[in-house]
Amino acid sequence: MTTHETYIKRCLQIAKNGLGTTRPNPMVGAVIICNGKIIGEGFTSLYGGNHAEVNAINSVKDKDLLKKSTLYVTLEPCSHFGKTPPCSDLIVKHQIPNVVIGCVDDNPEVAGKGIAKLKASGCSVMVGVLEAECKAHHQRFFTFHNKKRPFIILKWAETTDGFIAPLKKDEKKPVWITNPYSRQLVHKWRAEEQAILIGTNTVIEDNPSLTVRDWTGENPIRVVLDKDLKLSSDYNVFNDDAETVAISSKIEARSLKNVAVGSKIEARSLKNVAVNMNLEFIDWNLKDSIAIQILRVLYQRHINSVIIEGGAQTLQTFIDENLWDEARIFIGHSEFKQGIKAPVLKGKLISETKILDDILQIYRPQRF
């Protein structure tokens, strides 16, 4: 591994400190080197706060050292005004002579402009160090800007005989297939992603909360598919623990008074619907494009990642349309003998891990 690769690797390590908190911004890491020593480090702050380069520069005690330093960063420094001023301007201001970048920012507002600004100031810029690793690290950000949709993670648990739920249950709550450690890991994942999506049947049968109660972090936005608007505010997904967005049918919307089809509304005027729930409408008749319409809604809400937790029909819809980027499948040690079959997935197995008596398999689509 070269010296440049070593420091970009360090950038990637510290960037992960921002997982789940910088969204929808990318979780960037930056390191500043002078005379072979690290004199400053930083990662992206909570959304609306400083970017990684700013935090790294601010951490340097002797600012005069910046004039003979090299700044390493996982992603091209921004060149536009957003919640904060451009990072490229700050680099130029402090006369940092060398910048090493993992990968170019595909965001049209940047897309090479930051690099051009640095070069125009006389800065020596190197691009593409550990580029593949940096692009993989920023996969949520790149998927959002390049594909105009969130990064999609499929998640479910199945028994050793291939079922995700029994045919009948005595209570309206989940039947656990996995052990507590696997379930805690799922709560960690929820804290890392911006949204979580389930269908109507899962709400009715399991009455889940979809929060991170077994982990420390921010609850994801809960997205509920409720085609016929039949879910009442009594379900846990409509409590005040997190924001909830319900997606319903345009056909159903036509029967509602004072609702413009296709508009975003707060459901204060609708009977049996939670006050804190926002409604979105799609055309459910276009069956082969339901998933695309759902993702369009999430994109318009600036959601850059979503965990789809099911049930089987919802998961299979996204699988059949090849609209997924990663699948996380738990295989428990129990058997149901009969029940609701697990989704059918064709993908490339990336890893397999044991969590006590559970097996966790990670898949990627064949296109990766």
VMD Tcl script that draws the C-alpha trace (Angstrom):
set ca {
  {0.00 0.00 0.00}
  {1.36 3.42 -0.99}
  {1.57 6.41 1.34}
  {-1.37 8.07 -0.43}
  {-3.47 4.91 -0.07}
  {-2.61 4.66 3.63}
  {-3.96 8.13 4.35}
  {-7.07 7.72 2.18}
  {-7.71 4.49 4.08}
  {-7.53 6.51 7.29}
  {-10.00 9.01 5.79}
  {-12.42 6.14 5.13}
  {-12.04 4.90 8.70}
  {-12.93 8.21 10.34}
  {-15.65 9.00 7.78}
  {-17.72 6.11 9.16}
  {-18.21 8.14 12.34}
  {-20.80 10.09 10.37}
  {-22.87 7.07 9.33}
  {-26.54 7.82 9.91}
  {-26.03 11.45 10.98}
  {-24.88 13.34 7.87}
  {-27.76 12.29 5.60}
  {-28.60 13.37 3.00}
  {-25.04 14.69 2.82}
  {-22.23 12.16 2.19}
  {-20.16 10.94 5.14}
  {-16.73 12.27 4.19}
  {-13.42 11.84 5.98}
  {-10.39 14.15 5.74}
  {-6.82 13.96 7.02}
  {-4.09 16.62 6.91}
  {-0.41 15.58 6.74}
  {2.68 17.71 7.33}
  {6.22 16.33 7.26}
  {4.93 12.77 7.39}
  {2.71 13.31 10.44}
  {-1.03 13.70 10.87}
  {-1.73 17.21 12.15}
  {-5.48 17.28 11.61}
  {-8.48 15.02 11.05}
  {-12.18 15.51 10.55}
  {-15.40 13.89 9.37}
  {-18.72 15.38 8.29}
  {-20.79 16.81 11.13}
  {-24.52 16.40 11.65}
  {-26.52 17.58 8.65}
  {-26.24 21.36 8.41}
  {-22.89 21.40 10.23}
  {-19.29 21.55 9.06}
  {-18.01 19.31 6.32}
  {-15.04 17.00 6.89}
  {-12.45 19.35 5.36}
  {-13.58 22.22 7.61}
  {-13.38 20.06 10.73}
  {-9.93 18.79 9.73}
  {-8.61 22.31 9.12}
  {-10.14 23.58 12.36}
  {-8.41 20.78 14.28}
  {-4.95 21.98 13.22}
  {-3.50 24.05 16.06}
  {-0.74 25.79 14.08}
  {-2.47 27.08 10.96}
  {0.88 28.12 9.40}
  {1.62 24.41 8.90}
  {-1.26 24.22 6.42}
  {0.83 26.11 3.83}
  {3.16 23.11 3.55}
  {0.67 20.28 4.08}
  {-1.29 17.73 2.09}
  {-5.03 17.29 2.60}
  {-6.48 13.85 1.94}
  {-10.22 13.48 1.46}
  {-12.56 10.67 0.37}
  {-14.70 12.88 -1.88}
  {-14.07 15.96 -4.00}
  {-14.38 19.14 -1.89}
  {-17.59 21.04 -2.60}
  {-17.54 24.23 -4.64}
  {-21.03 25.63 -3.99}
  {-22.92 27.31 -1.17}
  {-25.40 25.04 0.59}
  {-25.94 24.85 4.33}
  {-22.25 25.82 4.60}
  {-19.73 27.72 2.42}
  {-17.64 25.84 -0.20}
  {-14.87 23.67 1.24}
  {-12.68 24.35 -1.81}
  {-12.69 28.07 -0.93}
  {-11.45 27.32 2.58}
  {-8.65 25.11 1.23}
  {-7.59 27.93 -1.11}
  {-7.83 30.49 1.71}
  {-5.38 28.51 3.86}
  {-3.06 27.94 0.88}
  {-2.90 24.17 1.31}
  {-0.59 23.23 -1.58}
  {-1.54 19.56 -2.11}
  {-4.88 17.77 -2.13}
  {-5.39 14.04 -2.67}
  {-8.96 12.97 -3.46}
  {-10.48 9.49 -3.38}
  {-13.22 10.08 -5.96}
  {-14.99 12.84 -7.88}
  {-18.33 14.12 -6.58}
  {-21.08 13.22 -9.09}
  {-23.47 15.80 -7.65}
  {-24.13 18.16 -10.58}
  {-23.54 21.13 -8.27}
  {-19.94 19.94 -7.81}
  {-18.92 17.33 -10.47}
  {-15.34 18.50 -10.99}
  {-15.91 22.16 -10.15}
  {-14.19 21.80 -6.79}
  {-11.14 20.22 -8.41}
  {-11.08 22.93 -11.07}
  {-11.20 25.66 -8.42}
  {-8.31 24.09 -6.50}
  {-6.17 23.73 -9.63}
  {-6.92 27.30 -10.70}
  {-5.52 28.50 -7.37}
  {-2.25 26.66 -8.01}
  {-3.00 23.68 -5.81}
  {-1.59 20.30 -6.86}
  {-4.50 17.85 -7.05}
  {-4.40 14.05 -7.30}
  {-7.66 12.20 -7.93}
  {-8.59 8.49 -7.83}
  {-6.62 7.08 -4.89}
  {-8.54 4.01 -3.64}
  {-11.29 5.19 -5.95}
  {-13.31 1.95 -5.88}
  {-13.27 1.85 -2.08}
  {-14.29 5.50 -1.84}
  {-17.16 5.05 -4.32}
  {-18.38 2.02 -2.36}
  {-18.18 4.04 0.85}
  {-20.27 6.83 -0.72}
  {-22.72 4.43 -2.39}
  {-25.80 6.00 -0.81}
  {-24.83 9.46 -2.02}
  {-23.89 8.33 -5.53}
  {-27.02 6.20 -5.96}
  {-29.22 9.15 -4.99}
  {-27.60 11.56 -7.47}
  {-26.90 9.17 -10.34}
  {-30.01 6.96 -10.26}
  {-32.41 9.54 -8.82}
  {-33.55 7.15 -6.11}
  {-32.46 6.03 -2.64}
  {-29.92 3.29 -2.01}
  {-32.11 0.24 -1.35}
  {-31.40 -2.40 1.30}
  {-33.66 -5.44 1.45}
  {-33.85 -7.15 4.83}
  {-35.70 -10.18 6.10}
  {-35.35 -13.21 8.38}
  {-36.34 -16.72 7.33}
  {-36.46 -20.12 8.95}
  {-34.25 -22.99 7.92}
  {-37.15 -24.32 5.84}
  {-37.59 -21.00 4.00}
  {-40.53 -19.21 5.67}
  {-40.62 -15.60 6.89}
  {-43.87 -15.90 8.89}
  {-46.33 -18.53 10.06}
  {-49.75 -18.83 8.40}
  {-51.57 -18.01 11.63}
  {-50.66 -16.15 14.82}
  {-52.36 -15.79 18.19}
  {-51.27 -12.16 18.66}
  {-50.68 -9.17 16.42}
  {-46.95 -8.97 17.03}
  {-43.81 -10.37 15.37}
  {-42.91 -14.03 15.63}
  {-39.16 -13.88 16.16}
  {-37.03 -16.08 13.92}
  {-33.67 -14.67 14.99}
  {-31.92 -14.26 18.34}
  {-31.71 -10.97 20.33}
  {-28.22 -10.17 19.03}
  {-29.38 -10.30 15.42}
  {-32.37 -8.15 16.28}
  {-30.14 -5.58 17.95}
  {-28.00 -5.48 14.80}
  {-31.14 -4.64 12.81}
  {-31.76 -1.68 15.11}
  {-28.19 -0.52 14.47}
  {-28.90 -0.69 10.74}
  {-32.04 1.39 11.19}
  {-29.98 4.11 12.84}
  {-27.65 4.12 9.82}
  {-30.31 4.61 7.12}
  {-32.66 7.48 6.44}
  {-35.92 5.55 5.99}
  {-37.55 2.16 6.51}
  {-40.43 0.84 4.40}
  {-43.09 -1.81 5.03}
  {-46.44 -2.82 3.56}
  {-49.96 -2.77 4.98}
  {-50.05 -6.46 5.92}
  {-46.90 -6.16 8.01}
  {-48.44 -3.28 9.96}
  {-51.64 -5.25 10.57}
  {-50.00 -8.56 11.46}
  {-46.96 -7.38 13.46}
  {-47.82 -3.85 14.61}
  {-44.11 -2.89 14.56}
  {-42.63 0.37 15.83}
  {-39.70 0.46 13.36}
  {-37.51 2.39 15.80}
  {-33.96 2.01 17.13}
  {-35.03 1.28 20.69}
  {-32.26 -1.35 21.16}
  {-29.56 0.97 19.80}
  {-28.45 4.58 20.15}
  {-29.26 6.73 17.16}
  {-31.92 8.57 15.22}
  {-35.09 6.75 14.24}
  {-35.54 6.40 10.48}
  {-38.47 7.93 8.63}
  {-41.20 5.28 8.53}
  {-42.73 4.72 5.09}
  {-45.94 2.69 5.04}
  {-47.67 1.42 1.91}
  {-51.38 1.82 2.60}
  {-53.10 1.52 -0.76}
  {-56.68 1.64 0.53}
  {-56.11 3.94 3.53}
  {-57.31 1.29 5.91}
  {-54.69 1.71 8.65}
  {-55.86 3.57 11.72}
  {-53.80 5.82 13.96}
  {-53.80 3.12 16.66}
  {-50.86 1.28 15.06}
  {-47.38 1.84 16.47}
  {-45.99 3.17 13.18}
  {-48.17 6.26 13.63}
  {-46.96 7.21 17.10}
  {-44.77 10.24 17.80}
  {-41.47 8.34 17.97}
  {-40.61 9.15 14.35}
  {-41.94 10.78 11.21}
  {-44.27 8.59 9.14}
  {-45.13 8.88 5.46}
  {-48.02 6.83 4.06}
  {-48.26 6.08 0.35}
  {-51.75 5.43 -0.94}
  {-53.61 4.95 -4.22}
  {-54.66 7.85 -6.42}
  {-57.91 6.01 -7.00}
  {-58.56 6.02 -3.25}
  {-57.65 9.69 -3.08}
  {-60.43 10.65 -5.48}
  {-63.02 9.73 -2.84}
  {-61.47 12.05 -0.26}
  {-62.79 15.56 0.08}
  {-60.44 18.51 -0.35}
  {-57.49 16.36 -1.41}
  {-55.66 17.16 -4.61}
  {-54.55 13.96 -6.31}
  {-50.77 13.71 -6.29}
  {-50.30 16.35 -3.62}
  {-48.60 16.10 -0.26}
  {-51.02 16.71 2.58}
  {-51.24 16.33 6.30}
  {-54.02 13.94 7.15}
  {-55.79 16.09 9.70}
  {-59.08 16.00 7.82}
  {-59.14 12.25 7.25}
  {-60.96 9.92 9.59}
  {-58.99 7.23 11.42}
  {-55.67 8.49 10.06}
  {-52.86 9.75 12.27}
  {-52.37 13.52 12.54}
  {-48.58 13.29 12.28}
  {-48.71 11.24 9.10}
  {-48.02 12.71 5.65}
  {-49.74 11.22 2.63}
  {-48.39 10.64 -0.85}
  {-50.39 9.19 -3.74}
  {-49.32 6.95 -6.62}
  {-51.21 5.14 -9.38}
  {-51.56 1.57 -8.14}
  {-53.09 0.47 -11.45}
  {-49.70 0.67 -13.10}
  {-48.66 -2.51 -11.35}
  {-45.26 -2.95 -13.00}
  {-44.15 0.53 -11.92}
  {-45.33 0.66 -8.31}
  {-41.77 0.34 -7.01}
  {-40.56 3.08 -9.34}
  {-43.33 5.41 -8.22}
  {-42.56 4.71 -4.56}
  {-38.89 5.48 -5.11}
  {-39.79 8.68 -6.93}
  {-41.72 9.81 -3.85}
  {-38.73 9.06 -1.61}
  {-36.34 10.83 -3.98}
  {-38.55 13.93 -4.00}
  {-38.39 13.87 -0.21}
  {-34.56 13.81 -0.41}
  {-34.31 10.36 1.17}
  {-31.01 8.81 0.07}
  {-31.32 5.36 1.65}
  {-34.13 3.01 2.66}
  {-34.39 -0.38 4.33}
  {-37.27 -2.44 2.97}
  {-38.36 -4.85 5.69}
  {-41.31 -6.45 3.97}
  {-43.41 -8.44 4.03}
  {-42.88 -10.95 1.29}
  {-45.04 -9.25 -1.34}
  {-43.43 -5.84 -0.85}
  {-39.93 -7.29 -0.95}
  {-40.66 -9.37 -4.03}
  {-42.01 -6.31 -5.87}
  {-38.64 -4.57 -5.61}
  {-36.73 -7.78 -6.38}
  {-38.75 -8.47 -9.53}
  {-38.11 -4.96 -10.82}
  {-34.39 -5.29 -9.97}
  {-34.61 -2.23 -7.75}
  {-32.29 -3.14 -4.90}
  {-28.63 -2.58 -4.06}
  {-28.03 -4.91 -1.11}
  {-29.93 -7.73 0.59}
  {-29.36 -8.74 4.21}
  {-30.93 -12.09 4.99}
  {-30.96 -13.78 8.38}
  {-31.48 -17.54 8.56}
  {-32.66 -18.60 12.00}
  {-32.40 -22.09 13.48}
  {-36.16 -22.69 13.78}
  {-38.65 -24.31 11.39}
  {-42.30 -23.42 10.67}
  {-43.09 -26.45 8.48}
  {-45.64 -24.23 6.72}
  {-46.16 -20.50 6.40}
  {-45.43 -17.52 4.16}
  {-42.52 -18.31 1.87}
  {-39.47 -16.09 1.85}
  {-38.86 -13.92 -1.23}
  {-36.97 -15.43 -4.16}
  {-33.72 -13.56 -4.68}
  {-31.08 -13.93 -7.38}
  {-27.88 -12.19 -6.47}
  {-24.21 -12.58 -5.65}
  {-23.38 -13.76 -2.12}
  {-20.86 -11.26 -0.71}
  {-20.48 -12.56 2.84}
  {-21.85 -15.04 5.35}
  {-21.52 -14.55 9.09}
  {-22.68 -16.50 12.15}
  {-24.37 -14.60 14.96}
  {-24.63 -17.31 17.61}
  {-27.05 -19.78 16.00}
  {-28.20 -17.37 13.26}
  {-26.61 -17.00 9.84}
  {-26.43 -13.58 8.18}
  {-26.00 -13.54 4.41}
  {-25.25 -10.37 2.43}
  {-26.09 -10.28 -1.28}
  {-25.52 -7.78 -4.06}
  {-27.21 -7.78 -7.47}
  {-25.32 -9.51 -10.27}
  {-24.67 -6.10 -11.84}
  {-22.08 -5.32 -9.12}
}
mol new
graphics top color blue
foreach p $ca { graphics top sphere $p radius 0.5 }
foreach p [lrange $ca 0 end-1] q [lrange $ca 1 end] { graphics top cylinder $p $q radius 0.2 }
display resetview
